[in-house]
Amino acid sequence: MKTFALVLTAMVLASVPAFAAPKAPIMSITDYAQLKTPIPLPYDEAADADQVVDKARAQAKAQKKLLLIDLGGNWCPDCRVLAATMDLPELKRFMDAHFVTVLVDVGRFNKNLQIPARYGITSRLAGVPAVMIVDPKTDKLINDGRITELSDARHMSPQGLADWLASWAR
């Protein structure tokens, strides 16, 4: 009987993931048409991207959070939808609890490309927004190969977008 209990316990423990990502909040909107308009232009085109990213990485490391680098441009509707959705109160609280977020203007794929290059992305970005999740302790990209999955953010649901972001949280 004792052996059976040990085997059963081992089976249960083996079925539990080693770490489960926190659940995304339930979004207050179901469609991007519900966002407050006009949707702001979120990217500071005059910012020193290296300085902003370095400061955000230091903050993320000190706070034991992940660094989220949002590469995009004010001309890009998907970038603006992503930024506006992340600013909704329920998602902003979640993001602030798990990430230090920094937005980097990449112009029309001709500015601040040294930021993705830091993380091994030296070819032309396949689209924006390009979201890089970085472990600030190791300065390593966690979501390599998946950074442009939100480049069609307008065609995702707000909940789908929140779920994608939450899937990277710790």
C-alpha positions as CSV (number, residue, x, y, z in Angstrom):
1,M,0.0,0.0,0.0
2,K,2.9,2.3,0.8
3,T,4.5,1.7,-2.6
4,F,1.1,2.4,-4.3
5,A,0.9,5.8,-2.4
6,L,4.5,6.7,-3.5
7,V,3.8,5.8,-7.1
8,L,0.5,7.8,-7.1
9,T,2.3,10.8,-5.5
10,A,5.1,10.6,-8.2
11,M,2.5,10.4,-10.9
12,V,0.6,13.5,-9.6
13,L,3.8,15.5,-9.2
14,A,5.0,14.5,-12.7
15,S,1.8,15.9,-14.2
16,V,2.2,19.3,-12.5
17,P,4.3,21.7,-14.6
18,A,7.5,22.8,-13.0
19,F,6.4,26.4,-13.3
20,A,3.1,27.7,-14.5
21,A,2.9,31.2,-15.9
22,P,0.6,33.6,-14.0
23,K,-2.9,33.9,-15.5
24,A,-3.6,37.0,-17.6
25,P,-6.2,39.3,-16.2
26,I,-9.7,39.2,-17.7
27,M,-9.7,42.1,-20.2
28,S,-12.4,44.8,-19.9
29,I,-12.7,45.1,-23.7
30,T,-13.5,42.4,-26.3
31,D,-12.7,44.5,-29.4
32,Y,-10.1,47.2,-30.1
33,A,-12.9,49.5,-31.3
34,Q,-13.5,49.9,-27.6
35,L,-10.1,51.5,-27.0
36,K,-10.2,55.2,-26.2
37,T,-9.5,57.2,-29.3
38,P,-7.4,58.7,-30.7
39,I,-4.9,55.9,-29.8
40,P,-1.8,57.7,-28.6
41,L,1.6,57.7,-30.3
42,P,3.5,55.7,-27.7
43,Y,7.1,55.7,-29.0
44,D,9.5,58.5,-28.1
45,E,11.2,59.2,-31.4
46,A,13.9,61.4,-29.7
47,A,14.8,59.0,-26.9
48,D,18.3,57.6,-26.5
49,A,17.3,53.9,-26.9
50,D,20.6,52.6,-25.4
51,Q,20.2,54.7,-22.3
52,V,16.5,53.9,-21.9
53,V,17.0,50.1,-22.3
54,D,20.0,50.0,-20.0
55,K,18.0,51.9,-17.3
56,A,15.0,49.6,-17.7
57,R,17.3,46.5,-17.5
58,A,18.9,47.7,-14.3
59,Q,15.4,48.4,-12.9
60,A,14.1,44.9,-13.9
61,K,17.1,43.2,-12.4
62,A,16.7,45.1,-9.1
63,Q,13.0,44.4,-9.0
64,K,13.5,40.7,-10.0
65,K,11.2,41.2,-13.0
66,L,11.6,40.4,-16.7
67,L,12.5,43.1,-19.2
68,L,10.0,43.6,-22.0
69,I,11.4,45.6,-24.9
70,D,8.6,46.7,-27.4
71,L,10.2,47.6,-30.7
72,G,7.9,49.6,-32.9
73,G,6.9,52.9,-34.5
74,N,4.2,55.5,-34.2
75,W,3.2,54.9,-37.9
76,C,2.3,51.2,-37.1
77,P,-1.4,50.5,-36.1
78,D,-0.5,47.2,-34.5
79,C,2.2,48.9,-32.4
80,R,-0.3,51.5,-31.2
81,V,-2.9,48.9,-30.5
82,L,-0.4,46.8,-28.4
83,A,0.7,49.9,-26.4
84,A,-2.9,51.1,-25.8
85,T,-4.0,47.6,-24.7
86,M,-1.0,47.3,-22.3
87,D,-2.2,50.6,-20.9
88,L,-5.6,49.3,-19.9
89,P,-5.8,49.3,-16.1
90,E,-6.2,45.5,-15.7
91,L,-3.3,44.7,-18.1
92,K,-1.1,47.5,-16.8
93,R,-1.3,46.2,-13.3
94,F,-0.4,42.7,-14.5
95,M,2.5,44.0,-16.6
96,D,3.8,46.2,-13.8
97,A,3.8,43.2,-11.5
98,H,5.8,41.0,-13.8
99,F,7.8,43.2,-16.3
100,V,9.7,46.4,-16.7
101,T,8.5,47.6,-20.1
102,V,10.3,49.9,-22.4
103,L,9.2,51.1,-25.8
104,V,11.9,51.7,-28.5
105,D,11.2,53.5,-31.7
106,V,12.7,51.7,-34.7
107,G,11.5,54.2,-37.2
108,R,10.7,52.5,-40.5
109,F,13.2,49.7,-39.6
110,N,16.1,52.2,-39.8
111,K,16.6,53.4,-36.2
112,N,17.8,51.9,-33.0
113,L,18.5,48.5,-34.6
114,Q,21.4,48.1,-32.2
115,I,18.9,47.1,-29.6
116,P,17.7,43.9,-31.2
117,A,21.3,43.3,-32.4
118,R,22.3,43.1,-28.7
119,Y,20.2,40.0,-28.5
120,G,21.4,38.4,-31.7
121,I,18.7,39.8,-34.0
122,T,20.8,41.3,-36.8
123,S,18.6,40.5,-39.8
124,R,15.7,42.9,-40.7
125,L,12.8,42.6,-38.3
126,A,10.0,40.6,-39.8
127,G,7.5,43.0,-38.5
128,V,6.5,45.3,-35.7
129,P,5.7,45.4,-32.9
130,A,8.6,43.1,-32.1
131,V,8.4,42.2,-28.4
132,M,11.6,40.9,-26.8
133,I,11.4,39.3,-23.4
134,V,14.8,39.5,-21.7
135,D,16.1,37.9,-18.5
136,P,17.8,40.9,-16.9
137,K,20.2,38.8,-14.8
138,T,21.7,37.1,-17.8
139,D,20.8,39.7,-20.4
140,K,19.6,36.8,-22.6
141,L,16.5,36.9,-24.9
142,I,13.9,34.4,-23.6
143,N,11.5,34.4,-26.6
144,D,14.0,34.0,-29.4
145,G,12.3,33.1,-32.6
146,R,9.0,34.5,-31.4
147,I,9.5,38.2,-31.1
148,T,7.2,39.2,-34.0
149,E,4.2,37.1,-32.9
150,L,2.3,40.3,-32.0
151,S,3.0,42.0,-35.3
152,D,-0.6,41.4,-36.3
153,A,-1.9,42.5,-32.9
154,R,-5.0,44.2,-34.5
155,H,-6.3,40.8,-35.6
156,M,-5.9,39.2,-32.2
157,S,-8.4,39.6,-29.5
158,P,-7.5,41.8,-26.5
159,Q,-7.7,38.7,-24.3
160,G,-5.5,36.7,-26.8
161,L,-2.9,39.5,-26.6
162,A,-3.0,39.6,-22.8
163,D,-2.7,35.8,-22.7
164,W,0.3,35.9,-25.0
165,L,2.0,38.4,-22.7
166,A,1.1,36.5,-19.6
167,S,2.6,33.3,-21.1
168,W,6.1,34.8,-20.6
169,A,5.5,36.1,-17.1
170,R,7.1,34.4,-14.1
